[in-house]
Amino acid sequence: MVKRIAIFASGSGSNAQKIIEHFKKNPEVEVSIVLANRPDAYVLQRADNFEIPTHVFDREEFTTSDSVVNLLTNLNIDLVVLAGFLWLIPTNMIEAFPNRIVNIHPALLPKFGGKGMYGMKVHKAVLNAGENESGITIHYVNAEFDEGEIIYQAKYKIEKGDDVDMIAYKGQQLEHQYYPKVIENLLKKLSK
């Protein structure tokens, strides 16, 4: 049985591309669709480059109807992967995919998480706090921002002189290295 992934993203989609590349030659896993909440999100071009179907939705479609959930259900999606997706996931989707929605956060949760903490905002907060390490957190999604059960964390050292761009770079390297592998392991567990 092929395991099917749906990827949600709001921006560039570098993590989405790494996930797509990771599973491209795996006959047991398919990235079935890439969804975005912005029609200008570059992730849509990345998906198109791999001939993966896309769907763009607005806030009303996402939060007040079942159309996105129905789309995922009709595609027999096994795992919903958030890759730089900035909206809170609505209850109907959490209920339709219990413990089957995962997110990646660019810091070591529970530090530097919550509403409004994404991308460079997180890295600036880490730098301003004088942390000597940061990292990534892959976690299940629940009804609150960044509060779902932690699945995996990886750390990197913040060196003296690292600026916010270097911190972001170090974090992205870990994201690209670990997110596809963690997703693969989660899909294997779903098979059992």
C-alpha positions in Angstrom: 0.0 0.0 0.0 1.3 3.4 -1.0 1.4 6.0 1.8 0.2 9.4 0.7 1.4 12.7 2.0 -0.2 16.1 1.7 2.2 19.1 2.2 1.0 22.5 3.4 3.2 25.5 3.0 2.8 29.3 2.9 6.0 30.5 1.3 9.2 29.3 -0.6 8.8 25.6 0.2 12.5 24.5 0.6 11.4 21.9 3.1 8.6 20.8 0.8 11.1 20.3 -2.0 13.5 18.3 0.2 10.6 16.0 1.2 9.5 15.6 -2.4 13.1 14.8 -3.4 13.5 12.3 -0.5 10.4 10.3 -1.6 10.7 10.7 -5.4 12.2 7.2 -5.9 10.4 5.5 -3.1 7.6 3.4 -4.6 5.9 3.1 -1.2 5.4 6.8 -0.6 3.7 9.5 -2.7 3.5 13.2 -2.2 0.0 13.4 -3.5 -0.7 17.2 -3.3 0.9 20.4 -2.2 -1.5 23.0 -0.7 -0.9 26.7 -0.1 -2.8 29.6 1.4 -1.1 32.1 -0.9 -1.4 32.0 -4.7 2.0 33.5 -5.1 3.8 31.0 -2.8 6.9 29.7 -4.5 6.1 26.2 -3.1 3.5 25.9 -5.9 6.2 26.3 -8.6 8.4 23.8 -6.8 5.4 21.3 -6.8 4.8 22.0 -10.4 8.4 21.3 -11.2 7.8 17.7 -9.9 4.4 17.5 -11.5 2.6 17.3 -8.2 -0.9 18.6 -8.1 -1.5 21.8 -6.0 -4.5 23.5 -4.4 -4.7 27.1 -3.2 -7.3 28.0 -0.6 -8.3 31.1 1.3 -9.0 31.5 5.0 -12.7 31.0 4.7 -12.4 27.8 2.8 -9.9 26.5 5.3 -11.5 27.4 8.5 -15.3 27.5 7.9 -15.9 24.6 5.5 -14.9 21.0 5.1 -13.7 21.3 1.6 -10.0 21.0 2.4 -10.6 18.1 4.7 -12.8 16.4 2.1 -10.1 16.9 -0.5 -7.5 15.2 1.7 -9.9 12.4 2.6 -10.8 11.8 -1.1 -7.1 11.6 -1.9 -6.6 8.9 0.9 -4.0 11.1 2.6 -2.1 9.2 5.4 0.0 12.1 6.7 -0.5 15.8 6.6 2.9 17.6 6.7 3.2 21.3 7.5 6.3 22.8 6.0 6.4 26.5 6.7 2.6 26.8 7.0 1.6 29.7 9.2 -2.1 29.2 9.9 -3.5 27.4 12.9 -5.0 24.1 11.9 -8.8 24.0 12.3 -10.5 21.5 14.6 -12.2 19.6 11.7 -8.8 18.7 10.2 -7.3 17.7 13.6 -10.3 15.4 14.2 -10.1 14.0 10.6 -6.4 13.2 11.0 -5.7 12.5 14.6 -1.9 12.2 15.3 -1.4 12.4 11.5 -0.5 16.0 11.2 3.1 17.1 11.8 4.9 20.4 11.8 8.5 21.6 12.0 9.4 24.5 14.1 12.8 26.4 13.8 13.7 26.3 17.5 13.8 23.9 20.5 10.2 23.9 21.8 8.8 24.8 24.2 11.1 27.8 23.9 10.4 30.4 21.2 7.1 28.9 20.1 3.5 30.1 19.9 1.4 32.5 17.8 3.6 34.8 15.7 6.8 32.8 16.3 7.9 31.7 12.8 10.8 32.1 10.5 13.2 34.9 11.2 11.1 36.1 14.1 12.2 32.9 15.9 15.8 33.3 15.0 15.9 36.9 16.2 14.3 35.9 19.5 16.9 33.2 20.0 19.7 35.6 19.2 18.3 38.4 21.5 17.9 35.9 24.3 21.6 35.1 24.2 21.1 31.3 23.7 24.2 29.2 23.1 22.2 26.6 21.2 19.1 26.3 19.2 17.7 23.7 16.8 14.5 22.3 15.3 11.5 20.6 16.7 9.3 18.2 14.8 5.9 17.8 16.5 2.4 16.6 16.2 -0.2 19.3 15.6 -3.0 20.1 18.0 -5.4 23.0 18.4 -2.7 25.3 19.8 0.4 26.8 18.0 3.5 24.7 18.7 2.1 22.7 21.6 1.6 19.3 20.1 3.6 16.3 21.3 7.3 16.5 20.4 8.4 13.8 18.0 12.1 14.8 17.4 14.5 17.5 18.1 18.0 18.3 16.8 20.4 20.9 18.1 23.2 23.1 16.8 25.6 25.4 18.6 25.4 29.1 18.3 28.9 30.4 18.0 30.1 33.8 19.2 29.6 36.1 16.2 26.8 34.2 14.6 24.2 36.6 13.3 20.5 35.9 12.7 21.2 34.8 9.1 23.8 32.2 10.3 21.4 30.9 12.9 18.7 30.6 10.3 21.1 28.8 7.9 22.2 26.3 10.6 18.6 25.6 11.5 17.5 25.1 7.8 20.4 22.6 7.3 19.0 20.5 10.2 15.4 20.9 8.8 16.4 19.6 5.4 18.5 16.8 6.9 15.9 15.4 9.4 12.4 16.3 8.4 12.2 13.9 5.5 13.7 11.0 7.6 11.3 11.6 10.5 8.4 11.7 8.1 9.6 8.4 6.6 9.7 6.8 10.1 6.2 8.1 11.0 4.9 6.5 7.8 6.5 3.2 8.7 4.7 3.3 12.1 1.4 4.0 10.3 1.9 0.8 8.3 2.0 -1.4 11.5 
